[in-house]
Amino acid sequence: MKRTAFAILLTTFATTIFAADPPPKPWTSSIGAGLAITSGNTDTKNYNLAFATKYDPKTKFVFKADALYLRGDSNGETQVDKTSMDARGEYALSDRTFAFAEVSYLRDPFKGVNYLVAPLAGGGYRIIRSDARNLTVDAALGAELESNSGFGRSSGGAAKAGENFDWKLSPTSKFTQKLTAIWKTNDFGDAFYHFDAGLTTTVATRLELKLAYVYDYKTKPPSIGIKKGDSAIFAALLVKF
């Protein structure tokens, strides 16, 4: 009787261990690209490259980074040539509050920006936190280093405010949205605003389709001939690993 009970207990324990789901990977990443070619009255080529990674060991610390490159040519003439990158580490102070440090990079020759680098540190608050929806706001202080075609190199203090929202529409679809603003502390009239929104849908086990819209606005471009705002709509196939 004792042997039978012990065997049942051992079998139950082994079944539980081997049937349990494997622990989630702390690193999740994706890389992808999109390409559109049209011909006729105008020959147009548009392509993009995207990368994103996130380290979340399910503790108080989270690291995430992403990069995006957009390029557009029409009749042999470049219309869009933009690179943006962000890296950020967050540390949870409580269930709702967190501290973070980040650095962002932008290159946009059509805005006269050779480079714009902003290392910042600050804090944020999670207004909504759930498995389906998340909404956070944050603020930070730091520095800004910029080189543009009109004013040359400059550096100084910077202040930032941001908002992030994501909504899991279904087990295979997700909507994301982000809004940020960076001001120069010696001239708050000189600011850079960024907005993006995207819809991602799983099309295979490790393959996703992303549709996105990006809008950037610089209040004081280097010259009068440069537009303050520009936007882009693109699609990309992402491989998750």
C-alpha positions in Angstrom: 0.0 0.0 0.0 2.8 2.4 1.0 4.7 1.5 -2.2 1.6 2.1 -4.3 1.0 5.5 -2.7 4.6 6.5 -3.1 4.6 5.5 -6.8 1.4 7.6 -7.4 3.0 10.6 -5.6 6.2 10.3 -7.6 4.3 9.9 -10.9 2.2 13.0 -10.1 5.2 15.0 -9.2 7.1 14.1 -12.3 4.1 14.8 -14.5 3.7 18.2 -13.0 7.4 19.1 -13.5 7.7 17.9 -17.1 4.3 19.2 -18.2 4.8 22.7 -16.8 5.3 25.5 -19.3 9.0 26.5 -19.8 9.9 29.8 -18.1 9.6 32.8 -20.5 12.8 34.0 -22.1 14.2 37.2 -20.6 15.3 38.5 -24.0 12.8 39.0 -26.9 13.8 40.7 -30.1 12.6 41.3 -33.6 14.1 42.5 -36.9 12.3 43.3 -40.1 12.2 45.2 -43.3 9.7 46.6 -45.8 9.9 47.5 -49.5 7.6 49.3 -51.9 8.4 49.9 -55.6 6.1 51.7 -58.0 6.6 52.6 -61.7 4.7 54.7 -64.2 4.7 58.5 -64.3 7.1 58.3 -61.4 9.5 55.6 -60.3 9.4 55.3 -56.6 11.2 53.1 -54.1 10.6 53.2 -50.4 12.1 50.8 -47.9 12.6 50.6 -44.1 14.6 48.6 -41.6 13.4 48.1 -38.0 14.9 46.4 -35.0 13.6 46.1 -31.4 14.8 44.2 -28.3 13.6 43.9 -24.7 15.1 42.3 -21.6 12.6 41.6 -19.0 13.6 39.0 -16.4 10.3 39.6 -14.5 12.1 41.5 -11.7 12.1 45.2 -11.1 14.4 46.0 -14.0 13.5 46.2 -17.7 15.7 47.2 -20.7 14.5 48.0 -24.2 15.9 49.4 -27.3 14.7 50.0 -30.9 16.0 51.4 -34.2 14.3 52.5 -37.4 15.6 53.5 -40.8 13.4 55.0 -43.5 14.5 55.7 -47.1 12.5 57.0 -50.0 13.6 57.7 -53.6 11.5 59.1 -56.4 12.9 59.2 -60.0 16.4 58.8 -58.7 16.1 61.6 -56.2 16.1 60.9 -52.4 13.0 62.2 -50.6 13.4 60.6 -47.2 16.5 59.5 -45.3 16.0 59.2 -41.6 17.5 57.1 -38.8 16.3 57.0 -35.2 17.4 54.9 -32.2 16.4 54.7 -28.5 17.8 52.7 -25.6 16.2 52.8 -22.1 16.5 51.1 -18.8 13.6 51.2 -16.2 13.6 50.3 -12.5 10.3 49.8 -10.7 10.0 51.8 -7.5 6.5 50.5 -6.8 3.7 48.9 -8.7 2.9 52.2 -10.4 6.1 54.3 -10.3 9.5 53.8 -12.0 12.8 55.5 -12.6 14.6 55.4 -15.9 17.6 56.4 -17.9 17.7 56.6 -21.6 19.5 57.9 -24.6 18.0 58.8 -28.0 19.5 59.4 -31.4 18.2 61.1 -34.6 19.7 61.7 -38.0 17.5 63.5 -40.5 19.4 65.4 -43.3 16.1 66.7 -44.8 15.5 68.5 -41.5 19.1 69.7 -41.5 19.9 67.4 -38.5 23.2 65.7 -38.9 22.7 64.2 -35.4 20.7 64.8 -32.3 21.7 62.9 -29.2 19.8 63.2 -25.9 20.9 61.4 -22.7 18.2 61.8 -20.1 17.1 60.4 -16.7 13.8 60.8 -14.8 10.7 59.0 -13.6 7.3 57.9 -14.7 3.9 56.7 -13.6 1.7 53.8 -14.9 -1.8 55.2 -15.2 -3.2 52.0 -16.6 -1.5 48.6 -16.0 -3.1 45.3 -17.1 -2.5 42.4 -19.4 -4.6 44.0 -22.1 -3.8 47.8 -21.8 -1.0 49.9 -20.5 -0.7 53.7 -20.3 2.4 55.4 -18.9 3.6 59.0 -18.6 7.1 60.2 -17.8 9.4 63.2 -17.5 13.1 63.6 -17.5 16.1 66.0 -17.5 19.4 65.7 -19.1 21.5 67.0 -22.0 21.1 67.5 -25.7 23.9 67.4 -28.3 23.0 68.6 -31.8 24.7 69.2 -35.1 22.8 70.7 -38.0 23.5 72.2 -41.4 22.5 75.8 -40.3 23.9 76.4 -36.9 26.7 73.9 -36.5 27.2 72.0 -33.3 25.5 72.9 -30.0 25.0 71.4 -26.6 23.1 72.2 -23.4 20.4 71.1 -21.0 17.2 69.3 -22.1 13.9 68.5 -20.6 11.5 65.7 -21.9 8.0 64.6 -21.4 6.5 61.4 -22.8 3.5 59.2 -23.1 3.2 55.5 -24.1 0.1 53.4 -24.7 -0.3 49.8 -25.8 -3.5 47.7 -26.3 -3.6 44.0 -26.9 -6.6 43.8 -29.3 -6.5 40.0 -29.5 -4.1 37.1 -28.9 -2.5 37.9 -32.3 -2.9 41.7 -32.6 -1.5 44.7 -30.7 -1.8 48.5 -31.1 1.0 50.8 -29.8 1.3 54.5 -29.6 4.0 56.9 -28.4 4.3 60.7 -28.0 7.5 62.5 -26.8 8.7 66.1 -26.6 12.2 67.3 -26.0 12.9 71.0 -25.2 16.2 72.9 -24.9 16.4 74.4 -21.4 18.1 77.5 -22.6 15.3 78.1 -25.2 12.0 76.2 -24.7 10.8 77.5 -28.0 13.3 75.2 -29.6 11.7 71.8 -29.3 11.4 68.4 -31.1 8.1 66.5 -31.0 7.7 62.9 -32.1 4.6 60.8 -32.5 4.2 57.2 -33.8 1.4 54.6 -33.8 1.4 51.1 -35.1 -0.6 47.9 -35.5 1.2 44.6 -35.3 -0.4 41.3 -36.3 1.0 37.8 -36.1 1.0 36.0 -39.4 3.1 32.9 -38.5 4.8 31.5 -35.4 7.8 33.9 -35.6 6.6 36.3 -38.2 4.6 39.6 -37.7 3.2 42.2 -40.0 3.5 45.8 -38.7 1.7 48.9 -40.1 3.0 52.2 -38.7 2.7 55.9 -38.9 5.5 58.3 -37.8 5.3 62.1 -37.5 8.2 64.4 -36.4 8.0 68.2 -35.8 10.9 70.5 -35.1 9.9 74.0 -34.1 13.1 75.8 -35.2 14.5 74.1 -38.4 18.0 75.3 -39.5 16.7 77.3 -42.4 13.4 78.8 -43.7 13.3 76.4 -46.6 13.1 73.3 -44.4 9.6 72.2 -43.3 8.9 71.9 -39.6 7.0 68.7 -39.8 7.1 65.5 -41.9 5.4 62.1 -41.7 5.7 58.6 -43.0 3.5 55.5 -43.3 5.2 52.2 -43.8 4.7 48.4 -43.5 7.3 45.9 -42.4 7.6 42.1 -41.9 9.2 41.4 -38.5 11.0 38.2 -37.6 10.9 37.4 -33.8 13.7 35.6 -32.0 
